[in-house]
Amino acid sequence: MTDISCASPQRHAATPDTAVIRIDQLHALAGLLSLEEVAEQFSDLPTVAQVSIFGLFEDALADIRAALTQTVTACE
């Protein structure tokens, strides 16, 4: 496991925070979509709207990956 403490605190302090915030947002969205009544309403949405919501997951995961990659790269 890579030690993220090697990153400069001033330069990379926000990077792990960005990943944590995005993970929290994904967790909240997944929790909302797991509610039965929300899932029923979601299934009634047009396909374009459903794809857009899943696009939020994709974008957030890309942001998390970028933040973590930046942190690891700073340690190399």
C-alpha positions, 0 to 999 in steps of 0.5 A: 500500500502506498504511503500518501503521507509523502505528498506535500501537505500544501500541494496535495491536501485537497486531493484525498478530500476530493476523493472522500467527498465524491465517495460520500456523494456516491454513497448518498446517491446509491442509498437514495436509489436503493429505496423501494419508492425511489427505485420505482420512480427511477424505473418510470423515468425515460431512458435518457434520464436514467443514463444521466443519473448513472452518468453521475456515478461514472463522473464521480468515479472518474474524479475519485480515480484522478484524485487518488492517482494524483496522490500516488503519482506525487509519492513516486 
